[in-house]
Amino acid sequence: MFFLPLFDRLVSTRTPFVSWGILIACIIVFLWQLSLDNYSLRLATLKYGVIPSVLFGHQSLPSELQFIHPYFSIITSMFLHGGWLHIASNMLYLWIFSDNIEESMGHFKFILFYIICGTSAAFAQSIIAPYSITPMIGASGGIAGILGAYIVLHPKAPVQVLVIILIFIRFISLPAWIVLGVWIATQFAAAPVAFSDEGGVAYLAHIGGFVAGACLIPFFKRRELPIFGKYDPTTNRSDMTMPIKFSEVKEQAKQKYVSRKLVKGGKDGSVPSFRKPRKGPWNI
């Protein structure tokens, strides 16, 4: 069985400018990567990726590759990706779940939150292999932090999922705690791979980012916004077992992304607005 989240049904009331900016920046950088030959791409990965042995000072890059400080490579690495599947999966999860998290704390704090989660992810992977010379790249750590925050804030929120079982294709609605719970469970199951120094997926970075996001969200969210989905629309049991028509999925997606309005919470997938009144320049 294979399932793929398509969108959640929590309508955000603020335009997620930061999330869109991250998404666009990652795509632009990836297009730049595609324009490079294999040798130049390797050099770019060494320049801008996180190399644990360099990060901890055990080794240093050749002078011609020392373009930025090793600590700053944690930031630059979050915009590089290792292939089409890597960037497609990252951008999908960023697109689905980031808008509600950005709305929960505001644009400025969301930038800080994203950087902290990405940094936590980089150190989580680097600590277990401090002498590794394999570069780490990708936005997965910061996005994993968003997923960790989402499962704490909106565990009951309905997520539309594409399910493929052999030749059968179905659209169903699942609560976020199941969708994201399965995701983090697969990261833990595959974590032993992260102890090798042969490259691949940095599963411990995903886990580190996810845990950081889940722990930080109570401190970053607006005070009046409850945790654990107190006002979230719930997923009916029938929605989890009965397939949804494609026409209905299209209409729900339209409500999510086209009809961005200030609405009250209800079973239609809307959420209450928790906007704070403006008090100063930091309330963004």
Secondary structure, 3 states (H helix, E strand, C coil): CEEEEEEECCCCCCCCHHHHHHHHHHHHHHHHHHCCCHHHHHHHHHHHCECHHHHCCCCCCCHHHCCCCCCCHHHHHHHCCCCHHHHHHHHHHHHHHHHHHHHHHCHHHHHHHHHHHHHHHHHHHHHCCCCCCCCECCCHHHHHHHHHHHHHHCCCCEEEEEEEECCEEEEEEEEHHHHHHHHHHHHHHHHHHHHCCCCCCCHHHHHHHHHHHHHHHHHHCCCCCCCCCCCCCCCCHHHHHCCCCHHHHHHHHHHHHCCCCCCCCCCCCCCCCCCCCCCCCCCC
